[in-house]
């Protein structure tokens, strides 16, 4: 054991009986921060005035003050950005009025100094006689034609300016997509709805097309007993879809499908048609839409919008939802329907 300890001590550069590693070094004759203030190499002549470099030309003490470079604290990089201040309509109008007044005063000052030419008088039919008094009396027809021409020129210039400022179709699309991406980056919300009957094709179309337009992911399951709609997306998109499902769509509405009107009935399940076996419209007066659940999740469970999926049994519907881990929503919606 002693031999093993000695070998380990030898590896780190220490001998077993060597006391040099435990000795404290003696203090220096002159500290490094005092070397520039002393002529000698020790503190023996400290009381003698001629041995100190305080007022000499080669002294390190000068009249100048050295300011150290200010460094930003590292924790400030992770500080959250300040929240913007939201102004009321009255405050926004006040700021706009003050800004326009300042711009008008600046323009008037430039006109007085001769830096800008004065703008031509804005003649309208209401101030025609006041601005062009003598000319309007001498030749009213010519003056009226001139005023109409100036009004048309101002209107054309205003329209041209608006057209130049207007975004193109591609720019509007890119702006909308950027807004949707920024909305989804803030957090993903999930909304689950239960509809009693989706036999009317217009209802299925509204559910499908609005989900696509709002860049929502999810699925719509059509079942003989109940219908389940699950959507995922940003806050703005989910709020708009909620208003569609609970307020805008008229779930009691029903009409003849286009295929029946044209005499070419499509082959589909009888319970999925808006008419019964006798060819009469189904009674949807008690049809309604209920919100089953809404909340926030960490990430999207659906990769895309899968559209309308027809499931004739509960097991088939649960198998479809099991791929995304949402099979419990079918049970929850079924319990709400039984109540």
N, C-alpha and C positions, 0 to 999 in steps of 0.2 A: 504494500500500500504506500509506504514511504517512497519507494522507487517510482511508482506511478505518479505521485504528487510532484516529485522532483522533475520528472519528464514533462509534466504539464506546465510547471513553472518555467522550465527552460525554453519551452515553445513560445511563451509570451515574452521572453527576454528577461526574465527575473531568475536569479539564483536563489536557492533556498536560504542561504546564510548571508546574502548580499543585502546590506542596509542602505545602499545608495538610492534605491528606489523610494525609500521612505524619508529621505532628508529634505527639509524645506530650504530652498535657495535663499541666500542672503539678499537683503534689499540693495538696490543699486545706489551708487554715490549720488547721482542726480536723476531724478525722474524725467521721462521723455518730454513731459509737458513743460518742464522748467529749463530745458537745455537752451531754448532760444532766448531766455531772459538772463542767463548768467554767463560771465566771461570765464569763470573757473569751472573745473570739472567736479566740484563738490559744493557743499553748503557752508564751508568754513568762513568764507568771505561774504556771507549774506548781509551782515550789518554794515559793511563798508559801502558808501553811496556810489563810488566809482566803479564798482564791480557789477552793477546792475544795468541791464539794457532796457531802460524804461523810456528815457527821453532822447536817446541817441537816434541817428539817422537809420542805422541798420536794425532798429528795434522792430519787433513784430507787432507792437501796439501802435496803431495809427488812429487818425480821426475818422476813418471810414468804418461803416457798420456793415457787416456781412449778413445778409438775409438768406437763410437757407431756402432751398427750393421746396415749395409746398407740394406735398404729395396727397393725392386723393385717397381717402380711406378705402380699403378694399371692400368693405361691406356695402359701400354705396352702389357698387355695380349690381348687386342683387336687390336693391331697393325697388319697390313697385313704382310704376310711373304715376305721377299725380293725376287725379281724376279731373276731367274737364268741368268747367263751371257752366251750368245750364242756366240760361237767361229766360225770363218770361217774355211774352209777346210785347209787353209794354217796354221792357228794357231793351229788347232788340230794336224796336222802332226808335227809341231814344238814341241809341248808338248810331243807327243809320242816319238819323236826322243830324246829329252832331258831325258825323263824317262828311256828309254832303255839304254841310255849311262850311266846314274847313276847306274842302276842295273848291267851293265857290269863291271864298275869300282869296285863296291862293291864285285862282284864275283872274280875279279882278286886279290883284296886285301886279301880275304879269302884264295885263293889258295896260295898266297905268304906266309901267316902266317901258312899254313898247316892245316887249319880248314876244307878244302874241297879238295878232290883229283882232279887233273887236268882232264878235259874232254878228251876223246879219240879223236884223229884227225879225222875230217870228210872227209873221202876219197871219192872222186867221180871220174868218168871216165875222167873228164877234168883235175884234178890235180893228176892223178895216178902216173905219172912219177916223179913229183916234190916231192910228199910225200914219196913214196916207190920206190926210184930210184934204189938201188941195188937189192932189192927183185924183183922188176918188171922185171929187166933184167935177173936175174937168172931163175925165174919160172913165166913167164907172165900168163900162164893158171891158176895157183893156185891163183895168185894175183887178176886176173880178177874175178874169182869165189868168192873170199872173198869180193871184192868190191860190186859185185852184191848182195851177201847175206846181207851185211850191208845196202845197199840201200833199199832192201826189208824189212829189220827189221825196218828201220826208217819210211818207208811208212806205215807199219802195226801199229807201235806205234802212228803215227800221226792219222791214221784212228780210232784207239781204243780210243784215247783221245777225238776226236770229237764225237764219239758215247756216251761216258760217259757224256760229257757236253750237249748233245742234250736233249731237253725236251721230255717227253713222250706225248702220244696222249691226255691223261687226263690233263696233265699240260699245254699243248698248248691250250686246250679248256678253262681251267680255266683262263689262262692269257688273252685270247681273250675276254672272258666274263667280266673280270675285266676292261679291256680297254674300252669296250663298256659302262659299267656302269659308269666309270669315265668320259667318253665323254658326256653321257647323263646328268650327275650331273652338268656339267658346264652350261647347258641351253638347252632348247628344241626348235628346229627349225621346221617349217612347210613349206612344198613345195606342190604346187598344179599344176598339169599338165593337159593339154587338148590334146587328140589324136583324130584325125578325124575318124579313122576306126581301130577297133580291131578285125576284122573278122578272121585274121590269128591267129591260136592257139599258135604259137610259141611266138608271142608278148605278149599274155596274160600270158604265162608261165614265160617269162623273168620278167615281172612286178611282178608276185606273188613270185617267188623263190628268187629274189634279195631282196625284202622287208623282207622276213623271215630271210634270211642270215644276214642282217644288223640290225636285231632286231628293225625294224620300226613298228609303229602302224599306222593304217589308213584303207583305203578302196579303191577299184577300182570299179567304176560304169560303166557298159557297157550299152550303149543306142543306138538306131538306128541312131540318128542324131549326137551325140557327146559322148565322153568317158572322164570321169573325174577320176584322180588318186590323192589322198590326202595321204601324208606320213608325219609322225612325228618321230623325233629322235634327236640324238646328231649331232654335227657339222660334224664329220668325216663321219658318216653314210649318212647324207643328201648330203654331197659333192660327195660321191661316187655314190649315186643314181641319182644325177643330171647329172653326166657325162654319166651314163647309158642311161637316158632318152633322153638327148639332143645330144649325140655324138655316143655312141656305138651301140645302136639298129638301125637296118636298117628298117625303117618304110615302105619303098617301096617294101620290099621283100614279096613274096607270093609263096606258093606251095600247091600241093594237100595234104589234110589231110591224116593221116595214115588209118583212117576208110574207106575212099574212095578207097585207094590203095588196101586194103584187101577185098573190096566188101561188107563192112558192115557199111553203112552210119548211123551215130548216129542221133537220133531224136532230133533236136534243131531248133531254129528259123532260118528262111531262111536268114535274114540279119546278122546272127552271123556265117555263114559259109564262108569259103574262096573261094567257088565256087558259081556261080549263078545257076539259074534254068536250064540252058542248060548244066551244068557240066563244064563250062569254068572258068578259074581263074579270080577273080575280079581284076580290074585295080587299083592298089595302088600306081601308079606313083606320084600322088599328095598328098599322105598321109604324114602327118607331126605331130610333137609334139611341143607344145608351153607351156612355163611356164606361168601359170595364175597369181600366186602370191607366194611370199616367205617371211617369217618373223619369228619372235621369239614370243613365247607364254609362259605364266606362268606355265602351266601344260598341260599334254596330254589330248586331248579331246576324244581320242579313247582308250579303255582299251586294245585292241590287234589288230593284223592285221586280218581284216575280209575277206580278199581275194577278189575274183571277184564276184560282185553282179550284176545280170542282171535286168535292169529296162526298161520296154517298154514305159513308159510315163514319162513326166516331173513331174507330181504330185507324182508318186511313187519314183522317184529319190530324190525329195525334202523331202519326208517323211523319207527316209532312212538317209539323212543328218541332218534332224531336231533333231534327237536323240543326236547328238554331237554338235549341234549349228553351223553347217557348210553349211546350206542351201543357204546362200548368195553366196558361191563359185560357185554353179551351175548357178546362174544368171550371175555372172561375166564371167564365161567361155562361156556361151551362147552369151553374148554381144561381146566377142572377136571373136567368130566364125562368127557372122554376119558381122563384119568389114572385 
